[in-house]
Protein backbone atom coordinates (compact mmCIF):
# COMPACT_ATOMS: atom_id res chain seq x y z
CA UNK A 1 0.00 0.00 0.00
CA UNK A 2 1.15 3.54 -0.72
CA UNK A 3 0.41 5.15 2.63
CA UNK A 4 0.95 8.65 1.26
CA UNK A 5 -1.76 8.15 -1.40
CA UNK A 6 -3.72 4.97 -0.55
CA UNK A 7 -6.12 5.33 -3.48
CA UNK A 8 -3.30 4.82 -5.96
CA UNK A 9 -2.67 1.35 -4.48
CA UNK A 10 -5.82 0.23 -6.29
CA UNK A 11 -6.37 2.95 -8.91
CA UNK A 12 -2.85 3.44 -10.29
CA UNK A 13 -1.57 6.56 -11.97
CA UNK A 14 -2.75 10.13 -11.76
CA UNK A 15 -6.45 9.22 -11.76
CA UNK A 16 -6.16 7.55 -8.37
CA UNK A 17 -4.08 10.36 -6.92
CA UNK A 18 -6.52 13.05 -8.08
CA UNK A 19 -9.51 11.09 -6.79
CA UNK A 20 -7.74 10.73 -3.44
CA UNK A 21 -7.41 14.50 -3.14
CA UNK A 22 -11.06 15.13 -4.02
CA UNK A 23 -12.30 12.37 -1.71
CA UNK A 24 -10.55 13.94 1.28
CA UNK A 25 -12.40 17.26 1.06
CA UNK A 26 -15.83 18.70 0.43
CA UNK A 27 -14.32 22.01 -0.74
CA UNK A 28 -14.49 22.92 -4.39
CA UNK A 29 -10.95 23.07 -5.80
CA UNK A 30 -9.40 24.52 -8.91
CA UNK A 31 -7.25 22.24 -11.02
CA UNK A 32 -4.12 24.01 -9.77
CA UNK A 33 -5.25 23.49 -6.16
CA UNK A 34 -5.72 19.76 -6.82
CA UNK A 35 -2.22 19.59 -8.31
CA UNK A 36 -0.77 21.41 -5.29
CA UNK A 37 -2.36 18.93 -2.86
CA UNK A 38 -0.81 15.86 -4.47
CA UNK A 39 1.91 14.27 -2.33
CA UNK A 40 4.27 14.03 -5.29
CA UNK A 41 4.37 16.56 -8.13
CA UNK A 42 2.28 16.31 -11.29
CA UNK A 43 1.95 18.83 -14.09
CA UNK A 44 -1.13 21.08 -14.00
CA UNK A 45 -1.88 20.04 -17.58
CA UNK A 46 -1.79 16.35 -16.62
CA UNK A 47 -4.09 16.98 -13.66
CA UNK A 48 -6.43 18.95 -15.91
CA UNK A 49 -6.69 16.06 -18.39
CA UNK A 50 -7.57 13.69 -15.55
CA UNK A 51 -10.19 16.08 -14.18
CA UNK A 52 -11.73 16.47 -17.64
CA UNK A 53 -11.92 12.68 -17.95
CA UNK A 54 -13.50 12.29 -14.50
CA UNK A 55 -16.02 15.03 -15.30
CA UNK A 56 -16.94 13.33 -18.59
CA UNK A 57 -17.67 10.14 -16.63
CA UNK A 58 -19.75 12.01 -14.06
CA UNK A 59 -17.49 11.10 -11.15
CA UNK A 60 -16.43 14.72 -10.65
CA UNK A 61 -18.59 17.84 -10.89
CA UNK A 62 -17.18 21.01 -12.49
CA UNK A 63 -18.68 24.44 -11.87
CA UNK A 64 -17.59 27.74 -13.43
CA UNK A 65 -16.07 30.34 -11.13
CA UNK A 66 -15.14 33.37 -13.19
CA UNK A 67 -12.38 32.32 -15.57
CA UNK A 68 -11.67 29.17 -13.53
CA UNK A 69 -13.54 25.93 -12.93
CA UNK A 70 -14.08 24.40 -9.50
CA UNK A 71 -14.11 20.62 -9.01
CA UNK A 72 -15.76 18.42 -6.39
CA UNK A 73 -16.30 14.69 -6.10
CA UNK A 74 -19.85 13.77 -7.13
CA UNK A 75 -21.03 12.26 -3.84
CA UNK A 76 -24.24 11.05 -5.53
CA UNK A 77 -22.37 8.96 -8.09
CA UNK A 78 -22.70 5.19 -7.66
CA UNK A 79 -18.90 4.98 -7.39
CA UNK A 80 -18.64 7.58 -4.60
CA UNK A 81 -18.90 5.12 -1.70
CA UNK A 82 -16.20 2.92 -3.20
CA UNK A 83 -13.98 5.95 -3.83
CA UNK A 84 -14.38 7.10 -0.23
CA UNK A 85 -13.51 3.62 1.03
CA UNK A 86 -10.40 3.47 -1.13
CA UNK A 87 -9.33 6.95 -0.01
CA UNK A 88 -9.38 5.83 3.63
CA UNK A 89 -7.56 2.50 3.20
CA UNK A 90 -4.97 3.53 5.79
CA UNK A 91 -7.70 4.16 8.37
CA UNK A 92 -9.38 0.84 7.56
CA UNK A 93 -6.04 -0.95 8.03
CA UNK A 94 -5.49 0.65 11.45
CA UNK A 95 -9.05 -0.23 12.48
CA UNK A 96 -8.38 -3.89 11.62
CA UNK A 97 -5.13 -3.91 13.58
CA UNK A 98 -6.90 -2.28 16.54
CA UNK A 99 -9.76 -4.80 16.48
CA UNK A 100 -7.35 -7.75 16.49
CA UNK A 101 -5.14 -6.25 19.20
CA UNK A 102 -8.13 -5.61 21.44
CA UNK A 103 -9.11 -9.29 21.15
CA UNK A 104 -5.78 -10.52 22.55
CA UNK A 105 -5.95 -12.85 25.55
CA UNK A 106 -2.78 -11.16 26.87
CA UNK A 107 -3.43 -7.45 26.30
CA UNK A 108 -0.59 -5.16 25.28
CA UNK A 109 0.01 -2.02 27.30
CA UNK A 110 0.09 -0.11 24.01
CA UNK A 111 0.38 -0.57 20.25
CA UNK A 112 1.43 2.34 18.06
CA UNK A 113 2.18 2.93 14.41
CA UNK A 114 5.46 4.78 13.89
CA UNK A 115 8.00 5.63 11.20
CA UNK A 116 7.23 6.77 7.66
CA UNK A 117 3.83 5.07 7.59
CA UNK A 118 2.73 7.03 10.67
CA UNK A 119 3.82 10.23 8.94
CA UNK A 120 1.82 9.30 5.83
CA UNK A 121 4.98 9.12 3.74
CA UNK A 122 5.31 5.40 3.09
CA UNK A 123 5.02 3.78 -0.32
CA UNK A 124 4.55 0.20 -1.53
CA UNK A 125 8.13 -0.68 -0.54
CA UNK A 126 7.90 0.81 2.97
CA UNK A 127 7.67 -1.31 6.08
CA UNK A 128 4.60 -1.07 8.28
CA UNK A 129 6.25 -0.32 11.65
CA UNK A 130 4.43 -1.26 14.86
CA UNK A 131 5.70 -0.62 18.37
CA UNK A 132 4.23 -2.90 21.02
CA UNK A 133 4.60 -2.28 24.75
CA UNK A 134 4.52 -5.57 26.67
CA UNK A 135 3.31 -5.76 30.30
CA UNK A 136 6.17 -6.20 32.77
CA UNK A 137 4.67 -9.40 34.15
CA UNK A 138 4.69 -11.09 30.73
CA UNK A 139 7.93 -12.70 29.54
CA UNK A 140 8.93 -11.96 25.96
CA UNK A 141 9.20 -15.73 25.34
CA UNK A 142 5.70 -16.49 26.64
CA UNK A 143 4.17 -18.76 23.92
CA UNK A 144 0.74 -17.13 24.06
CA UNK A 145 2.24 -13.67 23.77
CA UNK A 146 4.55 -14.63 20.93
CA UNK A 147 1.75 -16.27 18.98
CA UNK A 148 -0.55 -13.26 19.08
CA UNK A 149 2.25 -10.84 18.13
CA UNK A 150 3.33 -13.03 15.21
CA UNK A 151 -0.27 -13.47 14.06
CA UNK A 152 -0.91 -9.72 14.14
CA UNK A 153 2.27 -9.06 12.18
CA UNK A 154 1.31 -11.65 9.55
CA UNK A 155 -2.23 -10.26 9.26
CA UNK A 156 -1.03 -6.65 8.98
CA UNK A 157 1.27 -7.66 6.12
CA UNK A 158 -1.56 -9.51 4.39
CA UNK A 159 -4.00 -6.63 4.83
CA UNK A 160 -1.61 -3.95 3.57
CA UNK A 161 0.76 -5.72 1.19
CA UNK A 162 3.67 -4.19 3.16
CA UNK A 163 6.14 -6.04 5.33
CA UNK A 164 5.18 -5.54 8.99
CA UNK A 165 8.09 -4.91 11.34
CA UNK A 166 7.41 -5.12 15.08
CA UNK A 167 9.53 -3.35 17.70
CA UNK A 168 8.73 -4.60 21.19
CA UNK A 169 9.58 -3.16 24.59
CA UNK A 170 8.41 -4.00 28.08
CA UNK A 171 6.80 -1.18 30.07
CA UNK A 172 9.98 -1.01 32.19
CA UNK A 173 12.14 -0.74 29.09
CA UNK A 174 10.00 2.19 27.94
CA UNK A 175 10.56 3.87 31.32
CA UNK A 176 14.30 3.30 30.91
CA UNK A 177 14.26 4.84 27.41
CA UNK A 178 12.50 7.91 28.81
CA UNK A 179 14.89 8.31 31.74
CA UNK A 180 17.94 7.96 29.48
CA UNK A 181 16.60 10.51 27.00
CA UNK A 182 16.89 8.10 24.07
CA UNK A 183 16.31 9.53 20.60
CA UNK A 184 13.53 7.07 19.80
CA UNK A 185 11.41 8.61 22.57
CA UNK A 186 11.57 12.00 20.84
CA UNK A 187 10.67 10.40 17.52
CA UNK A 188 7.75 8.51 19.04
CA UNK A 189 6.43 11.62 20.77
CA UNK A 190 6.52 13.41 17.42
CA UNK A 191 5.21 10.76 15.05
CA UNK A 192 3.66 7.73 16.75
CA UNK A 193 -0.06 7.12 16.21
CA UNK A 194 -2.01 5.20 18.87
CA UNK A 195 -3.74 2.02 17.77
CA UNK A 196 -4.58 0.22 21.03
CA UNK A 197 -3.96 0.68 24.73
CA UNK A 198 -2.24 3.75 26.14
CA UNK A 199 -1.47 6.63 23.82
CA UNK A 200 2.09 7.89 23.23
CA UNK A 201 1.19 11.05 25.18
CA UNK A 202 0.03 9.04 28.20
CA UNK A 203 3.03 6.72 28.08
CA UNK A 204 5.94 8.93 27.09
CA UNK A 205 5.20 12.17 28.91
CA UNK A 206 5.28 10.48 32.28
CA UNK A 207 6.45 7.17 33.63
CA UNK A 208 4.73 4.21 32.05
CA UNK A 209 2.80 2.18 34.55
C-alpha positions in Angstrom: 0.0 0.0 0.0 1.1 3.5 -0.7 0.4 5.1 2.6 0.9 8.7 1.3 -1.8 8.2 -1.4 -3.7 5.0 -0.5 -6.1 5.3 -3.5 -3.3 4.8 -6.0 -2.7 1.3 -4.5 -5.8 0.2 -6.3 -6.4 2.9 -8.9 -2.8 3.4 -10.3 -1.6 6.6 -12.0 -2.7 10.1 -11.8 -6.4 9.2 -11.8 -6.2 7.5 -8.4 -4.1 10.4 -6.9 -6.5 13.0 -8.1 -9.5 11.1 -6.8 -7.7 10.7 -3.4 -7.4 14.5 -3.1 -11.1 15.1 -4.0 -12.3 12.4 -1.7 -10.6 13.9 1.3 -12.4 17.3 1.1 -15.8 18.7 0.4 -14.3 22.0 -0.7 -14.5 22.9 -4.4 -10.9 23.1 -5.8 -9.4 24.5 -8.9 -7.3 22.2 -11.0 -4.1 24.0 -9.8 -5.2 23.5 -6.2 -5.7 19.8 -6.8 -2.2 19.6 -8.3 -0.8 21.4 -5.3 -2.4 18.9 -2.9 -0.8 15.9 -4.5 1.9 14.3 -2.3 4.3 14.0 -5.3 4.4 16.6 -8.1 2.3 16.3 -11.3 1.9 18.8 -14.1 -1.1 21.1 -14.0 -1.9 20.0 -17.6 -1.8 16.4 -16.6 -4.1 17.0 -13.7 -6.4 19.0 -15.9 -6.7 16.1 -18.4 -7.6 13.7 -15.6 -10.2 16.1 -14.2 -11.7 16.5 -17.6 -11.9 12.7 -17.9 -13.5 12.3 -14.5 -16.0 15.0 -15.3 -16.9 13.3 -18.6 -17.7 10.1 -16.6 -19.8 12.0 -14.1 -17.5 11.1 -11.1 -16.4 14.7 -10.6 -18.6 17.8 -10.9 -17.2 21.0 -12.5 -18.7 24.4 -11.9 -17.6 27.7 -13.4 -16.1 30.3 -11.1 -15.1 33.4 -13.2 -12.4 32.3 -15.6 -11.7 29.2 -13.5 -13.5 25.9 -12.9 -14.1 24.4 -9.5 -14.1 20.6 -9.0 -15.8 18.4 -6.4 -16.3 14.7 -6.1 -19.8 13.8 -7.1 -21.0 12.3 -3.8 -24.2 11.1 -5.5 -22.4 9.0 -8.1 -22.7 5.2 -7.7 -18.9 5.0 -7.4 -18.6 7.6 -4.6 -18.9 5.1 -1.7 -16.2 2.9 -3.2 -14.0 5.9 -3.8 -14.4 7.1 -0.2 -13.5 3.6 1.0 -10.4 3.5 -1.1 -9.3 6.9 0.0 -9.4 5.8 3.6 -7.6 2.5 3.2 -5.0 3.5 5.8 -7.7 4.2 8.4 -9.4 0.8 7.6 -6.0 -1.0 8.0 -5.5 0.6 11.4 -9.1 -0.2 12.5 -8.4 -3.9 11.6 -5.1 -3.9 13.6 -6.9 -2.3 16.5 -9.8 -4.8 16.5 -7.4 -7.7 16.5 -5.1 -6.2 19.2 -8.1 -5.6 21.4 -9.1 -9.3 21.1 -5.8 -10.5 22.6 -5.9 -12.9 25.6 -2.8 -11.2 26.9 -3.4 -7.5 26.3 -0.6 -5.2 25.3 0.0 -2.0 27.3 0.1 -0.1 24.0 0.4 -0.6 20.3 1.4 2.3 18.1 2.2 2.9 14.4 5.5 4.8 13.9 8.0 5.6 11.2 7.2 6.8 7.7 3.8 5.1 7.6 2.7 7.0 10.7 3.8 10.2 8.9 1.8 9.3 5.8 5.0 9.1 3.7 5.3 5.4 3.1 5.0 3.8 -0.3 4.6 0.2 -1.5 8.1 -0.7 -0.5 7.9 0.8 3.0 7.7 -1.3 6.1 4.6 -1.1 8.3 6.2 -0.3 11.6 4.4 -1.3 14.9 5.7 -0.6 18.4 4.2 -2.9 21.0 4.6 -2.3 24.7 4.5 -5.6 26.7 3.3 -5.8 30.3 6.2 -6.2 32.8 4.7 -9.4 34.2 4.7 -11.1 30.7 7.9 -12.7 29.5 8.9 -12.0 26.0 9.2 -15.7 25.3 5.7 -16.5 26.6 4.2 -18.8 23.9 0.7 -17.1 24.1 2.2 -13.7 23.8 4.6 -14.6 20.9 1.7 -16.3 19.0 -0.6 -13.3 19.1 2.2 -10.8 18.1 3.3 -13.0 15.2 -0.3 -13.5 14.1 -0.9 -9.7 14.1 2.3 -9.1 12.2 1.3 -11.6 9.5 -2.2 -10.3 9.3 -1.0 -6.6 9.0 1.3 -7.7 6.1 -1.6 -9.5 4.4 -4.0 -6.6 4.8 -1.6 -4.0 3.6 0.8 -5.7 1.2 3.7 -4.2 3.2 6.1 -6.0 5.3 5.2 -5.5 9.0 8.1 -4.9 11.3 7.4 -5.1 15.1 9.5 -3.4 17.7 8.7 -4.6 21.2 9.6 -3.2 24.6 8.4 -4.0 28.1 6.8 -1.2 30.1 10.0 -1.0 32.2 12.1 -0.7 29.1 10.0 2.2 27.9 10.6 3.9 31.3 14.3 3.3 30.9 14.3 4.8 27.4 12.5 7.9 28.8 14.9 8.3 31.7 17.9 8.0 29.5 16.6 10.5 27.0 16.9 8.1 24.1 16.3 9.5 20.6 13.5 7.1 19.8 11.4 8.6 22.6 11.6 12.0 20.8 10.7 10.4 17.5 7.7 8.5 19.0 6.4 11.6 20.8 6.5 13.4 17.4 5.2 10.8 15.0 3.7 7.7 16.8 -0.1 7.1 16.2 -2.0 5.2 18.9 -3.7 2.0 17.8 -4.6 0.2 21.0 -4.0 0.7 24.7 -2.2 3.7 26.1 -1.5 6.6 23.8 2.1 7.9 23.2 1.2 11.1 25.2 0.0 9.0 28.2 3.0 6.7 28.1 5.9 8.9 27.1 5.2 12.2 28.9 5.3 10.5 32.3 6.4 7.2 33.6 4.7 4.2 32.0 2.8 2.2 34.5 
